[in-house]
Amino acid sequence: MATDTMPRTQRANPRTTAAPRTGRPARPVSSPRHTRPAAPAGPAGQAAPRADTGARPKQQRMPFILLLVGLLGGALVSLLVISTTLDAGSYRITNLTNENSVLTKDIEVVKQQVAFAKNPGTVWHEAYQFGMRPDKNLRFINTRTGKISSSAPVAP
């Protein structure tokens, strides 16, 4: 058997909290706003419809639903714009890559033409077509002595 050390008159009431010393009355633990009033029964024991409680949540949900629809629409439009922009950039990159490939091939063709044109046999043939002939009477000037000779100078 348990014994209490406090007399019964000083025990706190478990259903209410102690009142503060500010002069306000103590609040009960179970608040009346958490309890629903019983709905009056209609004909044949059915509950009567509520008068005003259904309109308020619908009014509060409507701006939120409109916000969600607006955000979803904005996201879809943004996705469409980004996709279109990326596709246009991809198309441009493909065109520039193809153009670069064609220009690289053209550069290689021109380099081959220049290499062919530098060939001594090609130069002689083109000169011959223009009427140029080798000179049979070659003369050389010796810059040290100033003499003209018909034989090639000997390199020192």
Residue pairs with C-beta under 8 A, 6 or more apart in sequence:
12 18
15 28
15 29
15 30
16 26
16 27
16 28
16 29
17 26
17 27
17 29
18 26
19 25
19 26
39 47
39 48
39 50
40 47
40 48
41 47
41 48
42 48
116 122
117 123
137 150
138 150
138 152
139 148
139 149
139 150
140 148
140 149
140 150
140 151
140 152
140 153
141 147
141 148
142 148
142 149
142 153
